[in-house]
Amino acid sequence: MEQQKLRELLKTLHQELEQVDSVDETTEVVLSNLRADMQRLLDEKVGTVHEDASLMERMNEALDHFKGDHPKLSLTIQHLLDSLARMGF
């Protein structure tokens, strides 16, 4: 159940990332990291994803970065973080 929800959140996050139109250098780095992290999560079996503190750090930084200008994207990232926390991250 949690695995399916995580996949749905990752798909939603991907769609939200595609909607970001104003891209400065910092935003480009944040987007690149998020895309790479999402791909890694999708490539691994969700039940076997190992704890990665840097992943959670990057996701929290992305949440902070997008909070003001992209509230829908921020909400999706927060839901993803919550889901990962329930899985033991």
N, C-alpha and C positions, 0 to 999 in steps of 0.2 A: 504494500500500500504506500509506504513512505517513498519507495523507489519510484513509483509511478508519479507521485506528486512532485518529486524532485525533477524528474524529466520534464513534466509540464511547466514547472517554474523556469527551468533552463530554456525551454522553448520560448516562453513568454519574455524572458530576459533578452534572448537573442532578438526577438521582434522589437522590443523597446530600444535596444542598442542601435538598430537600423534607423530609428526615428531621430536620433541625435543629429542635429544639423550644424550646430555651431561647434567647431572643433579647433581648439587651440592646441598648442604643443602638449600641455599637461593633460588635457582631455584625451588626446590621441594616445598617450601612454596608458592612461587609465582604461580606455576602451580596448586597447591591445591586450593588456593584462587580463581583463575580464573575459575577452574572447578565448584566450589561451586557457584560462582556468576552466571555462565552461566546456571547452573541447576535451580537456583532460578528464573532467568529471563524467562526461558522456562516454568517453572511450573506456573508462574503467567500469567494472561492474559496481553499481552503487553500493551494494552490500560489502564490497571489499575495499572501498575507498579508505585509505589510511589517513590518520590525523595529520594535518598539515597546517601548522600555526601561521606560516607565511600566507597561505591561501586565505585564511580567515582575516588576517591583517589587511591584505589587498582588497578583500571584499568590503571591509569596514571603511577603508580609505575611499573606495569607490562610492560607497554610500554617502560619506561626508562630502565628497566632491560634487555629486549630482543633486544633493538634497535641495539646494536653493532653486536651481534652474530646471530641474527635471524631476518633479515630485512623483510622477507615475513610475519612472525608472527606479527612483530611490525606494519606493514601496515594494517593487518587485525584488530588488536586491535584499531588502529587509526580510521579505518572506523566504527568500532562498537561504539567508543566514539562519533564520529560525528553523527551517527544515533541516539544515545541516547540523544545527545544535541538537535537535531531537534525535538525530542519527548518531550522536556521540562525538561530534567534532569539537 
